[in-house]
Amino acid sequence: MGYSRDGLRSAWKNEAAFREEAMLAAIALPLALFLGKTGVDRALLVGSVLLVLIVEILNSAVEAVVDKASPEKHELAKRAKDMGSAAVLLSLINVLAIWLCVLWPT
């Protein structure tokens, strides 16, 4: 638990994107619990938001390792960072898709 606590603190302290997404999650998570009509709805809405935070932390970890291993500009370093960023983007699109599917009136 200590390492996990330290990781969350580090993400909050050093990563502006994580802070922004965490603040959005602070709004979205209670909203998900309120708007979800069933347990499955709530799980999908909450899970999609938590996934963004998870992917952002993993992206930040990849970026930190790449910066440590290769401080100079390199095509592979750029590729790794770009792929991490793409994963975050896809997780955000996933939130939008799930929230639309669950909340859109049928």
C-alpha positions as CSV (number, residue, x, y, z in Angstrom):
1,M,0.0,0.0,0.0
2,G,2.9,2.4,0.7
3,Y,4.2,2.2,-2.8
4,S,0.7,2.7,-4.2
5,R,0.2,5.7,-2.0
6,D,3.6,7.1,-3.1
7,G,2.7,6.5,-6.7
8,L,-0.6,8.4,-6.4
9,R,1.1,11.2,-4.6
10,S,3.8,11.4,-7.3
11,A,1.2,11.4,-10.1
12,W,-0.7,14.2,-8.3
13,K,2.4,16.3,-7.6
14,N,4.2,15.9,-10.9
15,E,1.5,15.3,-13.6
16,A,-0.8,18.1,-14.5
17,A,-2.9,15.8,-16.8
18,F,-3.5,13.4,-13.9
19,R,-4.6,16.3,-11.6
20,E,-7.0,17.5,-14.3
21,E,-8.4,14.0,-14.9
22,A,-8.7,13.4,-11.1
23,M,-10.7,16.6,-10.7
24,L,-13.0,15.5,-13.5
25,A,-13.3,12.1,-11.9
26,A,-14.3,13.8,-8.6
27,I,-17.3,15.1,-10.4
28,A,-17.9,12.2,-12.7
29,L,-17.8,9.4,-10.1
30,P,-20.7,10.7,-7.9
31,L,-22.6,11.6,-11.1
32,A,-22.1,8.1,-12.4
33,L,-23.5,6.6,-9.1
34,F,-26.5,9.0,-9.4
35,L,-27.2,8.6,-13.1
36,G,-26.7,4.8,-13.4
37,K,-30.1,3.0,-13.2
38,T,-28.7,-0.4,-12.4
39,G,-25.6,-1.8,-10.8
40,V,-24.2,-2.7,-14.2
41,D,-24.8,0.9,-15.4
42,R,-23.0,2.3,-12.4
43,A,-20.1,-0.2,-12.8
44,L,-19.7,0.7,-16.5
45,L,-19.8,4.5,-15.8
46,V,-17.4,4.3,-12.8
47,G,-15.1,1.8,-14.4
48,S,-14.7,3.9,-17.5
49,V,-13.7,6.9,-15.5
50,L,-11.2,5.0,-13.3
51,L,-9.7,3.5,-16.4
52,V,-8.7,7.0,-17.6
53,L,-6.8,7.5,-14.3
54,I,-5.1,4.1,-14.6
55,V,-4.0,4.7,-18.2
56,E,-2.7,8.2,-17.3
57,I,-0.6,6.8,-14.5
58,L,0.8,4.1,-16.8
59,N,1.5,6.7,-19.4
60,S,3.3,8.9,-16.9
61,A,5.4,5.9,-15.8
62,V,6.4,5.2,-19.4
63,E,7.3,8.8,-19.9
64,A,9.4,8.9,-16.7
65,V,11.3,5.7,-17.7
66,V,11.9,6.9,-21.3
67,D,13.2,10.3,-20.0
68,K,15.6,8.5,-17.6
69,A,16.8,6.0,-20.1
70,S,17.1,8.3,-23.1
71,P,17.3,12.0,-22.2
72,E,18.3,12.9,-25.8
73,K,15.7,12.9,-28.6
74,H,15.2,9.6,-30.2
75,E,12.6,8.2,-32.5
76,L,11.9,5.2,-30.2
77,A,11.5,7.5,-27.2
78,K,9.0,9.7,-29.2
79,R,7.1,6.6,-30.3
80,A,6.8,5.3,-26.8
81,K,5.6,8.6,-25.5
82,D,3.2,9.1,-28.4
83,M,1.7,5.6,-27.9
84,G,1.2,6.3,-24.2
85,S,-0.6,9.5,-25.1
86,A,-2.7,7.7,-27.6
87,A,-3.7,5.2,-24.9
88,V,-5.0,8.0,-22.8
89,L,-6.9,9.5,-25.7
90,L,-8.5,6.1,-26.4
91,S,-9.5,5.7,-22.7
92,L,-11.2,9.2,-22.9
93,I,-13.0,8.1,-26.0
94,N,-14.0,5.0,-24.2
95,V,-15.6,7.1,-21.4
96,L,-17.6,9.1,-23.9
97,A,-18.8,5.9,-25.7
98,I,-19.8,4.2,-22.5
99,W,-21.5,7.2,-21.0
100,L,-23.5,7.8,-24.3
101,C,-24.5,4.1,-24.5
102,V,-25.6,3.9,-20.9
103,L,-27.3,7.3,-20.6
104,W,-28.7,8.0,-24.1
105,P,-32.4,7.5,-24.1
106,T,-33.6,4.6,-26.1
